[in-house]
Amino acid sequence: MSEPILQMRNITKRFPGVLANDRICFDLKRGEIHALLGENGAGKTTLMNIFYGLYQPDEGEIWLNGRRVTIHSPKDAIALGIGMVHQHFTLVPTLSVTENVILGAETAHLGVLDLATPRQRILQIAQDYGLEVDPDALVRELPVGVQQRVEIIKALYRNAQVLILDEPTAVLTPLEVERLFETLRTMVQRGVSIIFISHKLKEVMAIADRITVLRQGRVVGSTTPAEADEAKLASMMVGRPVMLQVEKRPAQPGEVVLSVRDLRVMSDRRAVAVDGVSFDVRAGEIVGIAGVEGNGQSELVEAITGLRAPVHGSVLLCGQPLPHALPRAAIDAGMSHIPEDRHKYGMVAQQPLAVNLTLSTFHQPPFAQRGLLRWTTIREHARRLIREFDIRAPHELVPIAALSGGNQQKSVVARELSRPLRLLVAAQPTRGVDVGSIEFIHKRIVQARDEGAAVLLVSAELDEIMSLSDRILVMFKGHIVGERDARTATREEIGLLMMGRVGEAHA
């Protein structure tokens, strides 16, 4: 490979009380894919935000194409040929593909917005890089995989020579991941250099030319897929050996705990999100629901946990119907819920960690007596969970908002798994957490199963579904389109079901 197109030398960035980047040196060669790995809070996003002009370094230099540059803003970055595709897309749903691509870079002819010329250029880019997309389609009508192509086209339209991809496979099916990787290889052949940020070790090993690992704001090493394996990378990230495979004995299913019958649920837009879904979850088993996000999983979980009233059907817990849209009734009946959106449903950001660790049961003994909170008991309970679940917090009275995302998630998991439960509904339980925390959370979910709880697992991570589940259900456009035994299912057939290609997914 040629000389580096990018060199970041001794980059240091401090925030109040935090040294986010500590004299980091990182380089990117022309025409390579360089993966950036690290735990939550390791400094990956901060480093890339500095390169893209969103932050300014306190110390250090950035060299691009052999000359030192100062990048004050994303506008400067784009002018220098740097593009970034964020994990959460920055598209306007009500605009067309063409309108989204040219937003901020519009041209006019005789005072009229020119869409024809950009449209032709978008078609050419799509053809050159294998990014099939309809330039006239509204973004809101596109699957997430195609929306990601629009984001990549946006960067290429602005002549990006360096492309930063932040968790680019988070919402893609296995087949869409393969297509993305084909596109990235084509981009590299055409001279684009790529920084690939991901926590999925298998994918990093498949696509990267080089891998740099950050830990606690420092570079701990660089390697290549030929010189490393997933276990070595995980150990570099965490600083200790990590068990990557979930260890669990065969399930011993008992009585039906959760029974969902002919459930029909509407979305916020009053469209049918869940259409006639029925299934059971038994004590002592983990039933996983796989599917690309946006196929009704969120609405299904909300209906089961009392956060959304279905328009038809029933949800029974241990044979008893649950009142619709009453989360407290579900909790009192023995249901625990790890929500997919911890900020919206899982925590009260400005309240102390101790309060958040008792949110589900603060009104019950031993945390309350005669209508009064027992603060000594609440704090003792919090300190015990902090130790047991390895929550990295200075003390139990710190606002939970002050914790990292991974530690916020561990706090929610700790609360929901630290009380007697009949049913655990775990929606995206490891979203945003690092490989070490994933290992811990997986162990606790399996432990809950082995202690007799029924577990309903909903995850967009296919590896998580396949390693944790005993049975796998697949959702597509609001329907259960297939059921598989996790011991014999393959990634390929589950991936085909996730795309609705039922006939091609042989049992």
ChimeraX attribute file (.defattr): number of C-alpha atoms within 10 A of each C-alpha:
attribute: neighborCount
match mode: 1-to-1
recipient: residues
	/A:1	7
	/A:2	9
	/A:3	13
	/A:4	18
	/A:5	19
	/A:6	21
	/A:7	20
	/A:8	20
	/A:9	16
	/A:10	17
	/A:11	22
	/A:12	23
	/A:13	23
	/A:14	14
	/A:15	9
	/A:16	6
	/A:17	6
	/A:18	11
	/A:19	15
	/A:20	22
	/A:21	29
	/A:22	18
	/A:23	17
	/A:24	20
	/A:25	17
	/A:26	19
	/A:27	18
	/A:28	22
	/A:29	20
	/A:30	20
	/A:31	23
	/A:32	26
	/A:33	26
	/A:34	25
	/A:35	27
	/A:36	23
	/A:37	28
	/A:38	28
	/A:39	24
	/A:40	23
	/A:41	20
	/A:42	23
	/A:43	24
	/A:44	24
	/A:45	17
	/A:46	21
	/A:47	23
	/A:48	19
	/A:49	18
	/A:50	23
	/A:51	24
	/A:52	23
	/A:53	19
	/A:54	17
	/A:55	17
	/A:56	20
	/A:57	22
	/A:58	12
	/A:59	15
	/A:60	16
	/A:61	16
	/A:62	22
	/A:63	16
	/A:64	19
	/A:65	13
	/A:66	12
	/A:67	10
	/A:68	13
	/A:69	14
	/A:70	16
	/A:71	21
	/A:72	15
	/A:73	16
	/A:74	19
	/A:75	14
	/A:76	15
	/A:77	22
	/A:78	20
	/A:79	13
	/A:80	19
	/A:81	17
	/A:82	25
	/A:83	26
	/A:84	24
	/A:85	21
	/A:86	14
	/A:87	15
	/A:88	12
	/A:89	12
	/A:90	12
	/A:91	20
	/A:92	14
	/A:93	14
	/A:94	13
	/A:95	16
	/A:96	18
	/A:97	28
	/A:98	26
	/A:99	22
	/A:100	22
	/A:101	25
	/A:102	18
	/A:103	14
	/A:104	9
	/A:105	10
	/A:106	12
	/A:107	14
	/A:108	9
	/A:109	8
	/A:110	6
	/A:111	7
	/A:112	8
	/A:113	10
	/A:114	14
	/A:115	17
	/A:116	10
	/A:117	10
	/A:118	18
	/A:119	19
	/A:120	13
	/A:121	15
	/A:122	25
	/A:123	17
	/A:124	13
	/A:125	18
	/A:126	21
	/A:127	12
	/A:128	14
	/A:129	19
	/A:130	17
	/A:131	22
	/A:132	14
	/A:133	18
	/A:134	18
	/A:135	22
	/A:136	13
	/A:137	15
	/A:138	17
	/A:139	23
	/A:140	15
	/A:141	12
	/A:142	16
	/A:143	13
	/A:144	19
	/A:145	18
	/A:146	18
	/A:147	20
	/A:148	25
	/A:149	19
	/A:150	28
	/A:151	21
	/A:152	25
	/A:153	26
	/A:154	24
	/A:155	22
	/A:156	23
	/A:157	17
	/A:158	17
	/A:159	16
	/A:160	22
	/A:161	22
	/A:162	30
	/A:163	22
	/A:164	26
	/A:165	20
	/A:166	21
	/A:167	16
	/A:168	19
	/A:169	23
	/A:170	18
	/A:171	20
	/A:172	25
	/A:173	27
	/A:174	20
	/A:175	15
	/A:176	17
	/A:177	17
	/A:178	15
	/A:179	16
	/A:180	20
	/A:181	17
	/A:182	15
	/A:183	19
	/A:184	22
	/A:185	19
	/A:186	15
	/A:187	22
	/A:188	17
	/A:189	13
	/A:190	13
	/A:191	13
	/A:192	22
	/A:193	26
	/A:194	27
	/A:195	22
	/A:196	21
	/A:197	23
	/A:198	20
	/A:199	24
	/A:200	17
	/A:201	16
	/A:202	12
	/A:203	16
	/A:204	24
	/A:205	19
	/A:206	10
	/A:207	19
	/A:208	20
	/A:209	17
	/A:210	21
	/A:211	22
	/A:212	20
	/A:213	22
	/A:214	24
	/A:215	21
	/A:216	20
	/A:217	23
	/A:218	21
	/A:219	22
	/A:220	15
	/A:221	13
	/A:222	19
	/A:223	15
	/A:224	16
	/A:225	16
	/A:226	9
	/A:227	9
	/A:228	13
	/A:229	14
	/A:230	17
	/A:231	15
	/A:232	14
	/A:233	25
	/A:234	24
	/A:235	15
	/A:236	23
	/A:237	28
	/A:238	20
	/A:239	13
	/A:240	12
	/A:241	14
	/A:242	21
	/A:243	15
	/A:244	15
	/A:245	12
	/A:246	15
	/A:247	12
	/A:248	14
	/A:249	8
	/A:250	11
	/A:251	16
	/A:252	13
	/A:253	18
	/A:254	14
	/A:255	13
	/A:256	16
	/A:257	20
	/A:258	26
	/A:259	19
	/A:260	19
	/A:261	16
	/A:262	15
	/A:263	20
	/A:264	23
	/A:265	26
	/A:266	21
	/A:267	15
	/A:268	10
	/A:269	7
	/A:270	8
	/A:271	9
	/A:272	17
	/A:273	23
	/A:274	27
	/A:275	19
	/A:276	17
	/A:277	19
	/A:278	16
	/A:279	14
	/A:280	16
	/A:281	24
	/A:282	24
	/A:283	24
	/A:284	27
	/A:285	25
	/A:286	29
	/A:287	26
	/A:288	29
	/A:289	23
	/A:290	30
	/A:291	30
	/A:292	26
	/A:293	21
	/A:294	17
	/A:295	20
	/A:296	23
	/A:297	26
	/A:298	19
	/A:299	24
	/A:300	25
	/A:301	21
	/A:302	19
	/A:303	26
	/A:304	28
	/A:305	26
	/A:306	20
	/A:307	18
	/A:308	20
	/A:309	18
	/A:310	22
	/A:311	14
	/A:312	13
	/A:313	15
	/A:314	20
	/A:315	25
	/A:316	17
	/A:317	20
	/A:318	18
	/A:319	11
	/A:320	12
	/A:321	14
	/A:322	20
	/A:323	17
	/A:324	19
	/A:325	17
	/A:326	15
	/A:327	21
	/A:328	15
	/A:329	15
	/A:330	22
	/A:331	19
	/A:332	12
	/A:333	16
	/A:334	16
	/A:335	25
	/A:336	25
	/A:337	27
	/A:338	23
	/A:339	24
	/A:340	20
	/A:341	15
	/A:342	20
	/A:343	14
	/A:344	10
	/A:345	13
	/A:346	22
	/A:347	22
	/A:348	17
	/A:349	17
	/A:350	12
	/A:351	14
	/A:352	17
	/A:353	28
	/A:354	24
	/A:355	21
	/A:356	24
	/A:357	27
	/A:358	22
	/A:359	15
	/A:360	19
	/A:361	17
	/A:362	17
	/A:363	16
	/A:364	14
	/A:365	13
	/A:366	13
	/A:367	19
	/A:368	16
	/A:369	11
	/A:370	8
	/A:371	10
	/A:372	11
	/A:373	16
	/A:374	15
	/A:375	13
	/A:376	10
	/A:377	14
	/A:378	19
	/A:379	20
	/A:380	13
	/A:381	18
	/A:382	24
	/A:383	18
	/A:384	12
	/A:385	20
	/A:386	23
	/A:387	11
	/A:388	11
	/A:389	19
	/A:390	15
	/A:391	22
	/A:392	15
	/A:393	18
	/A:394	9
	/A:395	15
	/A:396	23
	/A:397	16
	/A:398	16
	/A:399	18
	/A:400	24
	/A:401	17
	/A:402	14
	/A:403	18
	/A:404	17
	/A:405	19
	/A:406	20
	/A:407	24
	/A:408	26
	/A:409	27
	/A:410	25
	/A:411	28
	/A:412	23
	/A:413	24
	/A:414	23
	/A:415	22
	/A:416	25
	/A:417	18
	/A:418	16
	/A:419	14
	/A:420	12
	/A:421	19
	/A:422	24
	/A:423	28
	/A:424	23
	/A:425	22
	/A:426	22
	/A:427	24
	/A:428	19
	/A:429	26
	/A:430	24
	/A:431	18
	/A:432	18
	/A:433	22
	/A:434	23
	/A:435	23
	/A:436	20
	/A:437	23
	/A:438	20
	/A:439	17
	/A:440	17
	/A:441	20
	/A:442	19
	/A:443	16
	/A:444	15
	/A:445	21
	/A:446	22
	/A:447	15
	/A:448	24
	/A:449	24
	/A:450	20
	/A:451	13
	/A:452	19
	/A:453	27
	/A:454	29
	/A:455	29
	/A:456	24
	/A:457	25
	/A:458	29
	/A:459	23
	/A:460	21
	/A:461	22
	/A:462	20
	/A:463	13
	/A:464	21
	/A:465	23
	/A:466	23
	/A:467	17
	/A:468	23
	/A:469	23
	/A:470	22
	/A:471	22
	/A:472	24
	/A:473	25
	/A:474	26
	/A:475	26
	/A:476	24
	/A:477	19
	/A:478	22
	/A:479	20
	/A:480	24
	/A:481	17
	/A:482	19
	/A:483	19
	/A:484	17
	/A:485	15
	/A:486	20
	/A:487	13
	/A:488	9
	/A:489	16
	/A:490	15
	/A:491	14
	/A:492	15
	/A:493	18
	/A:494	29
	/A:495	22
	/A:496	19
	/A:497	26
	/A:498	29
	/A:499	20
	/A:500	20
	/A:501	14
	/A:502	16
	/A:503	9
	/A:504	11
	/A:505	16
	/A:506	12
	/A:507	14
